């Protein structure tokens, strides 16, 4: 492992394993849980992650860990899941996957912009901020967070007044 941290080693080991299953490796954490350790592997992809995806990647990750012996001889529990709604939006793919969601974007200048994601590409994100489109470049953002909405805007909804034309 050399000078790489155990987390870095696990990321390098598991990234191609997760990618082979058609998913992105978002994060890995190892925490002590009593006498055992808990290895959390967070995966995602465009369109979301199904339970079958989680089961498949869990088996592949488990096999890779057994072959590499990265976790040593101490007992551990492997937990594979998708990111929660509170995951910070830090990568272009995070913003793209949150399309149509309401977000708060923290800017490098300390300001905060709240709006609905219209589109996202490799350079930035387009938000609807109070009815006006606004482009935010990733270089100007620190991160974003999806806001929990009890009733989401759905552009396919019928007219509120019941007038259908």
CORLIN-V493873 format. One record per residue. N is the residue number from 1. RES is the residue in one small letter. SS is DSSP state (a for helix, b for strand, c for the rest). D_LAST is the distance of its C-alpha to the last C-alpha in Angstrom with 2 decimals. Layout:
N|RES|SS|D_LAST / N|RES|SS|D_LAST
This chain:
1|x|c|66.72 / 2|x|c|68.73 / 3|x|c|67.27 / 4|x|c|63.68 / 5|x|c|62.45 / 6|x|a|61.84 / 7|x|a|58.07 / 8|x|a|58.18 / 9|x|a|60.17 / 10|x|a|57.67 / 11|x|a|54.73 / 12|x|a|56.60 / 13|x|a|57.52 / 14|x|a|54.15 / 15|x|a|51.76 / 16|x|a|52.52 / 17|x|a|52.49 / 18|x|a|48.99 / 19|x|a|47.81 / 20|x|a|49.21 / 21|x|c|46.77 / 22|x|c|43.85 / 23|x|c|43.49 / 24|x|b|44.30 / 25|x|b|47.09 / 26|x|b|45.81 / 27|x|b|48.77 / 28|x|b|51.96 / 29|x|b|53.80 / 30|x|b|57.06 / 31|x|b|57.97 / 32|x|b|60.89 / 33|x|b|60.09 / 34|x|c|63.45 / 35|x|c|65.75 / 36|x|b|62.90 / 37|x|b|60.64 / 38|x|b|56.87 / 39|x|b|55.41 / 40|x|b|51.66 / 41|x|b|49.90 / 42|x|b|46.30 / 43|x|b|44.27 / 44|x|b|40.74 / 45|x|c|38.69 / 46|x|c|35.27 / 47|x|c|33.02 / 48|x|c|35.31 / 49|x|c|38.43 / 50|x|c|38.73 / 51|x|a|41.62 / 52|x|a|43.06 / 53|x|a|43.07 / 54|x|a|44.93 / 55|x|a|47.41 / 56|x|a|48.11 / 57|x|a|48.64 / 58|x|a|50.72 / 59|x|a|53.10 / 60|x|a|53.38 / 61|x|a|54.05 / 62|x|a|56.59 / 63|x|a|58.45 / 64|x|a|58.55 / 65|x|a|59.90 / 66|x|a|62.53 / 67|x|a|63.66 / 68|x|a|63.89 / 69|x|c|65.31 / 70|x|c|63.44 / 71|x|c|63.18 / 72|x|c|66.92 / 73|x|c|68.51 / 74|x|c|67.09 / 75|x|c|64.46 / 76|x|b|60.82 / 77|x|b|57.39 / 78|x|b|54.68 / 79|x|b|51.10 / 80|x|b|48.30 / 81|x|b|44.79 / 82|x|b|41.71 / 83|x|c|41.25 / 84|x|c|39.70 / 85|x|c|36.86 / 86|x|c|39.57 / 87|x|c|40.94 / 88|x|c|41.22 / 89|x|b|39.29 / 90|x|c|42.20 / 91|x|c|41.66 / 92|x|a|38.97 / 93|x|a|38.10 / 94|x|a|37.52 / 95|x|a|34.98 / 96|x|a|33.25 / 97|x|a|33.10 / 98|x|c|31.52 / 99|x|c|28.45 / 100|x|c|25.42 / 101|x|c|27.91 / 102|x|b|28.88 / 103|x|b|32.48 / 104|x|b|35.34 / 105|x|b|37.30 / 106|x|b|40.93 / 107|x|b|42.22 / 108|x|c|45.86 / 109|x|c|46.27 / 110|x|c|45.64 / 111|x|c|42.18 / 112|x|b|39.18 / 113|x|b|35.64 / 114|x|b|32.73 / 115|x|b|29.43 / 116|x|b|27.14 / 117|x|b|28.39 / 118|x|b|26.26 / 119|x|b|28.97 / 120|x|b|32.71 / 121|x|c|35.40 / 122|x|c|39.20 / 123|x|c|39.63 / 124|x|b|37.10 / 125|x|b|33.79 / 126|x|b|30.66 / 127|x|b|29.26 / 128|x|b|26.34 / 129|x|b|28.46 / 130|x|c|26.66 / 131|x|c|23.80 / 132|x|b|26.30 / 133|x|b|27.47 / 134|x|b|31.19 / 135|x|b|33.58 / 136|x|b|36.46 / 137|x|b|39.37 / 138|x|a|41.07 / 139|x|a|44.38 / 140|x|a|43.16 / 141|x|b|42.00 / 142|x|b|44.28 / 143|x|b|41.74 / 144|x|b|38.40 / 145|x|b|37.30 / 146|x|b|34.07 / 147|x|c|33.00 / 148|x|c|32.33 / 149|x|c|28.89 / 150|x|c|28.23 / 151|x|c|24.45 / 152|x|c|23.53 / 153|x|c|20.58 / 154|x|c|18.43 / 155|x|c|16.05 / 156|x|c|14.47 / 157|x|c|13.60 / 158|x|c|10.32 / 159|x|c|9.06 / 160|x|c|12.12 / 161|x|c|10.81 / 162|x|c|9.08 / 163|x|c|5.63 / 164|x|c|3.68 / 165|x|c|0.00
